[in-house]
Amino acid sequence: MIAFLTICYCGILWLLFFKLKLLPWNRNSQIAAAGIGIFAILALVIAMNLFQPYSQDVRVYQRVIQIVPRVTGRVIEVPIRANEPLKAGDVLFRISPDPFQFAVDRLEADLELKKIILDDAKALTSAGAAAQIKRDRAQAAYDQTLAMFNDAQVDLRETTVYAPTDGIVTNLALRPGQIASQMASLPLMTFLETETRTIIATFSQSALEFVHTGDAVEIAFDRLPGRILNARVQAIIPATGQGQLPPSGALMEWTTSPIPGRFGVALELGDIGDLTIPAGTSGVAAVYTDRAQAIRIIRKVVIRMTTWLNYVIL
């Protein structure tokens, strides 16, 4: 930006002193031109950093869901393909239901037997031929079997794993014949949500003094050279990882030169039509506050120069 302002100022000097010859080019004018130029460029840089802050670290994030089945078993079907759009409720894979169906059938038969025993105990208790404790024991046995039966039915339903929301699976390595484990540390695939998208721009701490929710933003993504997308400040994230104090058995180490943390700002894109902006897309962004609106044009030129350079930067 400083180089751009310097070039513009040199162009003004050339126009005034050499092209139009409105002023003489002597020692006094040279000193004045240098002093005015340094002061003007420094003032513009400070004003733009405060009132039109610029971020070179903009990134698109999307939430991912680690797919872990609730039951362990052998995979018999994987009907999806990698990187194909999926709807919520689409089948991701199926685990062999046979052992779980056997458990349901066994508990169902046991439940019928416990129901007969319970009915007999109730009849005998009503007739005074048996103590109440026998009926209570029969009721407890029936309730226990019913709970096990319900749990077995849940396990049977969980042999089919569905997409939790709209999205895609990118790292699809699961194949029929593999053993699916219910251990949370062994996910079978990563499901990338497409319903939610978060755009975060990071700024130095001093740059956010005059930024407020709703301020206009322009974004230039690297994958969209020549394009400027309009957005708004959705939220200013009120903390960073460097400010947290997690519980620990170790004492904090206070240093004399801590790394200065950058604060994140969540951005909300306007209508982008059919444009595709995948997770991980990076770029730059400029926030336009309600102050110093007269110098916005400089920041707008700078961000447009940046997006044009994306055509040639590899």
C-alpha positions as CSV (number, residue, x, y, z in Angstrom):
1,M,0.0,0.0,0.0
2,I,2.8,2.4,0.8
3,A,4.4,1.7,-2.5
4,F,1.1,2.4,-4.3
5,L,0.7,5.7,-2.4
6,T,4.3,6.7,-3.2
7,I,3.8,6.0,-6.9
8,C,0.6,8.1,-6.9
9,Y,2.4,11.0,-5.1
10,C,5.3,10.8,-7.6
11,G,2.8,11.0,-10.4
12,I,1.3,14.2,-8.9
13,L,4.7,15.7,-8.5
14,W,5.5,14.9,-12.2
15,L,2.3,16.5,-13.3
16,L,2.8,19.7,-11.3
17,F,6.5,20.3,-11.8
18,F,7.3,18.7,-15.2
19,K,4.2,18.2,-17.2
20,L,2.2,21.4,-16.4
21,K,5.2,23.3,-14.9
22,L,2.9,25.0,-12.4
23,L,5.7,25.2,-9.9
24,P,9.5,25.5,-10.2
25,W,11.6,22.4,-9.4
26,N,14.4,23.8,-7.1
27,R,16.0,23.0,-3.8
28,N,13.2,24.5,-1.7
29,S,10.4,22.8,-3.7
30,Q,12.2,19.5,-3.5
31,I,12.5,19.7,0.3
32,A,8.9,20.8,0.6
33,A,7.7,18.0,-1.8
34,A,9.6,15.3,0.2
35,G,8.3,16.6,3.6
36,I,4.7,16.9,2.4
37,G,4.9,13.5,0.8
38,I,6.2,11.7,3.8
39,F,3.7,13.4,6.1
40,A,0.7,12.8,3.7
41,I,1.5,9.2,3.1
42,L,2.1,8.4,6.8
43,A,-1.2,10.2,7.7
44,L,-3.1,8.2,5.0
45,V,-1.6,4.9,6.1
46,I,-2.6,5.5,9.8
47,A,-6.1,6.7,8.8
48,M,-6.7,3.7,6.6
49,N,-5.4,1.2,9.2
50,L,-7.8,2.7,11.7
51,F,-10.9,3.5,9.7
52,Q,-10.6,1.0,6.8
53,P,-8.7,-1.9,8.3
54,Y,-7.3,-4.5,5.9
55,S,-6.8,-8.2,6.5
56,Q,-4.5,-10.4,4.5
57,D,-5.8,-13.5,6.4
58,V,-9.3,-14.4,5.3
59,R,-10.4,-18.0,5.3
60,V,-13.6,-20.0,4.7
61,Y,-14.4,-22.6,7.3
62,Q,-17.0,-25.3,7.3
63,R,-18.0,-27.6,10.1
64,V,-17.1,-31.3,9.8
65,I,-18.7,-34.3,11.6
66,Q,-16.7,-37.3,12.4
67,I,-18.9,-40.3,11.5
68,V,-18.7,-43.0,14.1
69,P,-21.3,-45.8,14.3
70,R,-23.1,-46.6,17.5
71,V,-22.5,-50.3,17.1
72,T,-19.5,-52.4,16.0
73,G,-19.9,-54.8,13.1
74,R,-18.9,-55.8,9.6
75,V,-19.7,-53.3,6.8
76,I,-21.9,-54.8,4.1
77,E,-22.7,-51.8,2.0
78,V,-21.4,-48.3,1.2
79,P,-23.8,-46.8,-1.4
80,I,-22.2,-43.3,-1.6
81,R,-19.4,-41.9,-3.6
82,A,-16.7,-39.4,-2.5
83,N,-17.4,-35.7,-3.2
84,E,-21.0,-36.2,-4.3
85,P,-23.6,-34.0,-2.7
86,L,-25.7,-35.8,-0.1
87,K,-29.0,-34.9,1.5
88,A,-29.8,-35.3,5.2
89,G,-31.1,-38.8,5.7
90,D,-29.2,-40.4,2.8
91,V,-27.6,-43.8,3.7
92,L,-23.9,-43.5,4.3
93,F,-23.2,-47.2,5.0
94,R,-24.8,-50.3,6.5
95,I,-23.4,-52.8,9.0
96,S,-24.5,-56.4,9.0
97,P,-27.7,-56.5,11.0
98,D,-27.8,-60.3,11.6
99,P,-26.3,-60.5,15.1
100,F,-28.4,-57.6,16.2
101,Q,-31.5,-59.1,14.7
102,F,-30.8,-62.3,16.5
103,A,-30.5,-60.4,19.8
104,V,-33.8,-58.7,19.2
105,D,-35.5,-62.1,18.4
106,R,-34.1,-63.7,21.5
107,L,-35.1,-60.9,23.8
108,E,-38.6,-60.8,22.2
109,A,-39.1,-64.5,22.9
110,D,-37.8,-64.0,26.5
111,L,-40.1,-61.0,26.9
112,E,-43.1,-63.1,26.0
113,L,-42.1,-65.7,28.5
114,K,-41.6,-63.1,31.2
115,K,-45.0,-61.7,30.3
116,I,-46.6,-65.1,30.9
117,I,-44.8,-65.5,34.2
118,L,-45.9,-62.0,35.3
119,D,-49.5,-62.6,34.3
120,D,-49.5,-65.9,36.3
121,A,-48.0,-64.1,39.3
122,K,-50.6,-61.4,39.2
123,A,-53.4,-64.0,39.0
124,L,-52.0,-66.0,41.9
125,T,-51.6,-62.9,44.0
126,S,-55.1,-61.7,43.3
127,A,-56.4,-65.2,44.3
128,G,-54.3,-65.1,47.5
129,A,-52.3,-68.2,46.5
130,A,-49.0,-66.3,46.2
131,A,-47.2,-63.6,48.1
132,Q,-46.9,-60.0,46.7
133,I,-43.2,-60.4,46.6
134,K,-43.5,-63.1,43.9
135,R,-45.4,-60.6,41.7
136,D,-42.9,-57.9,42.3
137,R,-40.0,-60.2,41.3
138,A,-41.9,-61.2,38.1
139,Q,-42.6,-57.5,37.3
140,A,-38.9,-56.6,37.9
141,A,-37.7,-59.4,35.6
142,Y,-40.2,-58.3,32.9
143,D,-39.1,-54.7,33.1
144,Q,-35.5,-55.6,32.9
145,T,-36.1,-57.8,29.8
146,L,-38.2,-55.0,28.2
147,A,-35.4,-52.5,28.7
148,M,-32.9,-54.9,27.1
149,F,-35.3,-55.5,24.2
150,N,-35.7,-51.8,23.6
151,D,-31.9,-51.3,23.7
152,A,-31.4,-54.2,21.2
153,Q,-33.9,-52.6,18.8
154,V,-32.0,-49.3,19.0
155,D,-28.8,-51.2,18.2
156,L,-30.5,-52.9,15.2
157,R,-31.6,-49.5,13.8
158,E,-28.1,-48.1,14.3
159,T,-26.7,-50.7,11.8
160,T,-27.7,-48.2,9.1
161,V,-25.9,-44.9,9.3
162,Y,-27.4,-41.8,7.7
163,A,-26.1,-38.4,6.7
164,P,-26.7,-36.1,9.6
165,T,-27.3,-33.1,7.3
166,D,-26.7,-31.9,3.8
167,G,-23.0,-32.2,2.8
168,I,-20.4,-34.4,1.2
169,V,-17.8,-37.1,2.2
170,T,-14.4,-36.4,0.8
171,N,-12.1,-39.0,2.5
172,L,-14.1,-42.0,1.6
173,A,-11.9,-45.1,2.2
174,L,-14.6,-47.3,3.8
175,R,-15.4,-50.5,1.9
176,P,-17.7,-53.5,2.4
177,G,-16.0,-56.2,4.5
178,Q,-14.2,-53.8,6.9
179,I,-15.0,-53.8,10.6
180,A,-16.8,-50.6,11.8
181,S,-16.0,-49.8,15.4
182,Q,-18.1,-47.7,17.8
183,M,-14.9,-46.2,19.3
184,A,-15.1,-42.4,19.1
185,S,-11.3,-42.3,18.4
186,L,-11.8,-44.4,15.2
187,P,-14.1,-42.4,12.9
188,L,-14.9,-44.1,9.6
189,M,-15.3,-40.9,7.5
190,T,-15.4,-37.1,7.8
191,F,-18.7,-35.5,6.8
192,L,-18.4,-32.0,5.5
193,E,-21.5,-29.8,6.1
194,T,-22.6,-27.6,3.3
195,E,-25.5,-25.9,5.1
196,T,-23.2,-23.7,7.2
197,R,-20.2,-21.6,6.1
198,T,-18.1,-19.3,8.3
199,I,-15.8,-16.7,6.9
200,I,-13.2,-15.4,9.4
201,A,-10.8,-12.5,8.8
202,T,-8.1,-11.8,11.4
203,F,-6.9,-8.3,12.3
204,S,-4.3,-6.8,14.6
205,Q,-5.7,-5.7,17.9
206,S,-5.4,-1.9,17.2
207,A,-7.3,-2.3,13.8
208,L,-10.6,-3.1,15.5
209,E,-11.1,0.0,17.6
210,F,-13.7,1.5,15.2
211,V,-15.1,-1.7,13.6
212,H,-18.7,-2.5,14.5
213,T,-21.2,-5.1,13.5
214,G,-22.9,-4.3,10.2
215,D,-19.9,-2.4,8.7
216,A,-19.5,-2.9,5.0
217,V,-16.8,-5.3,3.8
218,E,-15.2,-6.2,0.5
219,I,-13.5,-9.6,0.0
220,A,-11.1,-10.7,-2.7
221,F,-10.7,-14.5,-2.7
222,D,-7.6,-15.9,-4.3
223,R,-9.6,-18.5,-6.3
224,L,-11.8,-15.7,-7.8
225,P,-9.3,-13.4,-9.5
226,G,-10.8,-10.1,-10.6
227,R,-13.9,-10.5,-8.4
228,I,-14.8,-8.4,-5.4
229,L,-17.5,-9.8,-3.1
230,N,-19.6,-7.7,-0.8
231,A,-20.1,-8.7,2.8
232,R,-20.9,-7.4,6.3
233,V,-19.3,-7.7,9.7
234,Q,-21.4,-10.4,11.3
235,A,-19.6,-10.5,14.7
236,I,-16.3,-9.6,16.3
237,I,-15.0,-12.7,18.1
238,P,-14.4,-11.5,21.7
239,A,-11.5,-13.7,22.6
240,T,-8.5,-15.6,21.3
241,G,-6.7,-18.8,22.3
242,Q,-3.9,-16.7,23.8
243,G,-6.3,-15.3,26.4
244,Q,-7.7,-18.6,27.8
245,L,-6.7,-20.1,31.1
246,P,-7.5,-23.8,30.9
247,P,-7.4,-25.9,34.1
248,S,-3.9,-27.4,34.4
249,G,-1.6,-28.8,37.0
250,A,1.3,-26.7,35.6
251,L,1.9,-23.1,36.4
252,M,1.6,-20.4,33.8
253,E,4.9,-19.2,32.3
254,W,4.9,-15.4,32.0
255,T,7.3,-14.1,29.3
256,T,8.5,-10.6,28.6
257,S,7.8,-10.9,24.9
258,P,4.5,-12.7,24.3
259,I,3.4,-13.2,20.7
260,P,0.7,-10.6,20.0
261,G,-2.6,-12.3,19.3
262,R,-4.8,-11.4,16.3
263,F,-8.6,-11.1,16.7
264,G,-11.1,-12.7,14.4
265,V,-14.0,-11.1,12.7
266,A,-16.9,-13.2,11.3
267,L,-18.1,-12.0,7.9
268,E,-21.4,-12.6,6.3
269,L,-21.4,-12.7,2.5
270,G,-24.2,-11.1,0.4
271,D,-25.8,-12.9,-2.5
272,I,-23.1,-14.7,-4.5
273,G,-25.4,-16.5,-7.0
274,D,-23.9,-19.7,-8.3
275,L,-20.4,-19.1,-7.1
276,T,-18.8,-22.0,-5.2
277,I,-16.5,-21.1,-2.3
278,P,-15.1,-24.3,-0.8
279,A,-13.8,-24.6,2.7
280,G,-10.2,-23.5,3.0
281,T,-10.5,-20.7,0.4
282,S,-8.3,-17.8,1.4
283,G,-8.2,-14.1,0.5
284,V,-8.0,-10.6,1.7
285,A,-10.7,-8.2,3.0
286,A,-11.2,-4.5,3.7
287,V,-13.7,-3.2,6.3
288,Y,-15.2,0.2,5.7
289,T,-16.2,1.9,9.0
290,D,-18.4,5.0,9.2
291,R,-15.3,7.3,9.6
292,A,-13.0,8.9,7.1
293,Q,-15.2,7.9,4.2
294,A,-13.4,10.3,1.9
295,I,-10.4,8.1,1.7
296,R,-12.3,4.9,1.1
297,I,-11.4,5.1,-2.6
298,I,-7.8,4.5,-1.8
299,R,-8.6,1.2,0.0
300,K,-11.0,0.2,-2.8
301,V,-8.2,0.7,-5.3
302,V,-5.7,-1.3,-3.2
303,I,-8.0,-4.3,-2.8
304,R,-8.9,-4.3,-6.5
305,M,-5.2,-4.3,-7.4
306,T,-4.8,-7.3,-5.1
307,T,-7.5,-9.3,-6.8
308,W,-6.2,-8.4,-10.3
309,L,-2.8,-9.7,-9.2
310,N,-4.4,-13.1,-8.5
311,Y,-4.4,-13.7,-12.2
312,V,-0.6,-13.8,-12.3
313,I,0.4,-15.0,-8.8
314,L,1.0,-18.7,-8.7
